[in-house]
């Protein structure tokens, strides 16, 4: 079975139970009373988060090898990027369920902010750093429009940056 199909299968095997178990693990706060008009929006978002959680588990199982291969020699950056991508994928399901469970408790909200929001910001920075670490060696030595001399026959410049 191809990796894409395995990942889809794991996404469903983990995501569907996650969707069903979210309100059981984290019972909604009685302070939250959505209307009938609001419920479909919340259910769709909950389903997407649970499926993304399942996809995150699949990524954890199958994505490391691909990230390492794409990273070439950037081992630490590859590991940091892999971990950050995994966290971005799996964190939404517990994050949103904790918000629903916690409701109006300000101390719980502060904990959620640091456990999820802050770490997601850090993950974004790590991915950005890793991205530049991966592609810096690939662009070193490439001529730009400013440095390419017209009489060099093998000079193929990158377009100038605006």
C-alpha positions in Angstrom: 0.0 0.0 0.0 1.3 3.4 -0.9 2.2 5.9 1.8 -0.5 8.3 0.8 -3.2 5.6 1.3 -1.6 4.5 4.6 -1.7 8.1 5.8 -5.4 8.5 4.8 -6.3 5.3 6.6 -4.5 6.4 9.8 -6.1 9.8 9.5 -9.6 8.2 9.5 -8.7 5.5 12.1 -7.5 8.2 14.5 -9.6 11.2 13.4 -13.1 9.7 13.6 -12.7 8.4 17.2 -11.1 11.7 18.1 -14.2 13.5 16.8 -16.5 11.2 18.8 -14.4 11.2 22.0 -13.5 14.9 22.2 -16.7 15.8 24.2 -16.3 12.7 26.3 -12.7 13.4 27.3 -13.3 17.2 27.7 -17.0 17.7 28.5 -18.3 21.1 27.3 -18.6 23.7 30.0 -22.2 24.5 31.0 -21.3 28.2 30.5 -21.2 27.6 26.7 -24.7 27.3 25.2 -24.5 27.5 21.4 -27.7 28.1 19.4 -29.1 25.7 16.9 -27.8 28.0 14.1 -24.3 27.9 15.6 -24.1 24.1 16.1 -23.3 23.1 12.5 -20.4 25.5 12.4 -19.0 24.1 15.6 -19.5 20.5 14.5 -17.8 21.1 11.2 -14.8 22.8 12.9 -14.6 20.0 15.4 -14.6 17.3 12.7 -11.9 19.2 10.7 -9.7 19.5 13.9 -10.2 15.8 14.7 -9.2 14.8 11.1 -6.2 17.1 11.2 -5.2 15.4 14.5 -5.5 12.0 12.7 -3.4 13.4 9.8 -0.9 14.7 12.3 -0.5 11.2 13.7 0.0 9.8 10.2 2.6 12.5 9.6 4.4 11.6 12.8 4.5 8.0 11.6 5.4 8.6 7.9 6.7 12.2 7.5 10.1 12.0 9.3 11.8 10.1 6.5 10.5 12.6 3.9 11.5 15.7 5.9 15.0 14.2 6.4 15.3 13.5 2.7 14.3 17.0 1.8 16.6 18.5 4.4 19.7 17.0 2.9 22.4 17.7 5.4 20.5 19.9 7.7 19.8 17.3 10.4 19.0 19.5 13.4 16.9 21.8 11.3 15.1 18.8 9.8 14.3 17.4 13.3 13.1 20.8 14.5 10.9 21.3 11.4 9.5 17.8 11.7 8.6 18.3 15.4 7.1 21.7 14.7 5.0 20.5 11.8 3.8 17.5 13.9 2.8 19.9 16.7 0.9 22.3 14.4 -1.1 19.3 13.0 -2.0 17.5 16.2 -2.4 20.4 18.6 -5.8 21.8 17.3 -7.9 18.9 18.6 -6.9 19.1 22.3 -6.5 22.9 22.0 -10.1 23.6 20.9 -11.6 21.0 23.2 -9.8 22.5 26.1 -11.3 25.9 25.2 -14.8 24.4 25.1 -14.2 22.6 28.4 -12.5 25.5 30.2 -14.9 28.2 29.0 -14.6 31.3 31.2 -11.9 30.2 33.7 -9.2 32.9 33.2 -6.4 30.8 34.8 -7.2 27.9 32.5 -7.3 30.3 29.5 -3.8 31.5 30.4 -2.5 27.9 30.5 -4.1 27.2 27.1 -2.5 30.4 25.7 0.9 29.3 26.7 0.6 25.5 26.0 -0.9 26.1 22.5 -0.8 29.6 21.2 2.7 30.4 22.3 4.1 27.0 21.2 2.4 27.4 17.8 4.1 30.7 17.4 7.5 29.1 18.2 6.7 26.3 15.8 6.1 28.8 13.0 9.4 30.5 13.7 11.2 27.1 13.8 9.7 26.1 10.4 10.7 29.5 8.9 14.2 29.1 10.2 14.4 25.5 8.9 13.1 26.5 5.5 15.9 29.0 5.1 18.4 26.5 6.5 17.3 24.0 3.8 17.4 26.3 0.9 20.4 28.5 1.7 22.9 25.9 0.4 20.9 25.5 -2.7 21.0 29.2 -3.5 24.6 29.9 -2.6 26.8 30.7 -5.6 23.8 31.3 -7.9 24.2 34.5 -9.8 21.7 37.3 -9.4 20.8 39.9 -12.0 23.1 42.3 -10.3 26.1 40.0 -10.2 25.7 38.2 -13.5 28.0 39.7 -16.2 26.4 39.6 -19.7 29.5 38.1 -21.4 29.6 35.0 -19.1 28.0 32.2 -21.3 27.1 30.0 -18.3 25.5 32.7 -16.2 21.8 32.2 -15.7 20.7 34.7 -13.2 17.8 34.6 -10.8 15.5 37.6 -11.2 16.3 40.6 -9.2 14.3 41.0 -6.0 12.0 44.0 -5.9 
